[in-house]
Amino acid sequence: MSIKNFLLYITNNEEVSRHEKAFDIGFFIVNTLALVFGTICLVYVGEWQWIAFLIIEYTWAMDTMRHNR
């Protein structure tokens, strides 16, 4: 499975996306980068308790992308 197909699978539970494929891939990449850099930032400033909130928001965004089209 190519990286492109994997990213489309992660962000889309339909055979044909209702959005542009580039949007689906970009959405996944931007949200994943926000999760990674947000976690690093929260660890750096010592606010560990907010990491769980960040993860919950990330999973909510992925779920919304896949199911509420």
Order of alpha helices (4+ residues) and beta strands (2+ residues): alpha-alpha-alpha
